Amino acid sequence: MKRRKLLGHAAIGATSAAALGSCRPAAQGPAIQGDSLPTLRWKMATSWPQSLDTIYGGAQTLCQRVEQMTNGRFTITPYAAGEIVPGLQVLDAVQAGTVECGHTAGYYYIGKNPALAFATTVPFGLTAQQQNAWLYHGGGLEAMQKVYADFNAINFPAGNTGVQMGGWFKREISSLSDLNGLKMRIPGLGGQVMDRLDVNVQVLPGGEIFLALERGAIDAAEWVGPYDDEKLGLHKAAPFYYYPGWWEPGASLEVLVNRSQWERLPTEYQEIFKTAAYEANLNMLARYEALNQQALARLIQGGTQLKAYSPEIMAAAQQASFELYEENASSDPTFKGVYEEWKQFRDNIYQWSSVNELSFANFAFSQ
């Protein structure tokens, strides 16, 4: 009898150990078994310099996790902006099949289709949490994938910066009149709004911003937030740091995949790729939130002058933003389709967020 009990306990222990072993993270054990799945080697173009370890790190995270979860069968090598194509030509490279995939921001390509701005962020739009809610559970990702289908690409969220800062200025900006003729690096629909406020808008990749600002080719520039801005050295070229970045309240970065290449992937690889992108998306946001607070303290201690945009500028920018959306919607059916669904989601989630998050923040953050 005792021997049967011992054997029974041993069998249960072995079963439990096997079950626990199957729950190990993919990095600790094989996710793909057998030899039936192919060995693939892909290239990933990105819009980022390697020096920006968090935003470029989003691309690296995705590539590393795909390799780990396929036991090295599916590897993707990321390349910094300019190594294969310039930072603002990643979509072109993916569409043409020059690379199988790319890590970039949809709003860089609004010249191709203005609706691509919603894949990243738009002025007075959604925070990072709200953006993820719209993309994953509000129909946003499906809507954007329809737009990207016209470019032989499929997209997945693969990073978020959180609420960005409002940029670096060589002189103070107190009123709307101070913006007249100002040369500023700012992409996307935010750039179009600034253009309506009489700003001379420039679009430059991250690696070119510092020299342009330092040499006076531009008077102001926005990038991401304290951590990345400090790495680019923007505080050395302009003393005034404005907030908030009303044009990028929750900027999603994304991975684009050549659609033909995507459709050739085994289902197992597709699911692993999507999971890796999901992880990169959440990890980048968490990392930025942790690092930005430290970087901002260093910048202020070093002499950076923190400034808030005036209510006059904020109100004018918001009005110009929604005028722009309505004009685009009236002339572009694709933009209209995405915008109307997005706007309804925004209205609803703003109401909810004002009840829970805003009321909490107004009290707790002010203490």
Secondary structure, DSSP 8 states (H G I E B T S, - for coil): -HHHHHHHHHHHHHHHHHHHHHTS-GGGS-SS-SS-S--EEEEEEESS-TT-TTHHHHHHHHHHHHHHHTTTSEEEEEE-TTTSS-GGGHHHHHHHTSSSEEEE-GGGGTTT-GGGHHHH--TT---HHHHHHHHHHSSHHHHHHHHHHTTTEEEEEEEE--S---EEESS---SGGGGTT-EEE--HHHHHHHHHTT-EEE---GGGHHHHHHTTS-SEE--S-HHHHHHHTGGGT-SEEEE--TT-SS-EEEEEEEHHHHHHS-HHHHHHHHHHHHHHHHHHHHHHHHHHHHHHHHHHHTT-EEEE--HHHHHHHHHHHHHHHHHHHHH-HHHHHHHHHHHHHHHHHHHHHIIIIIHHHHHHTT-
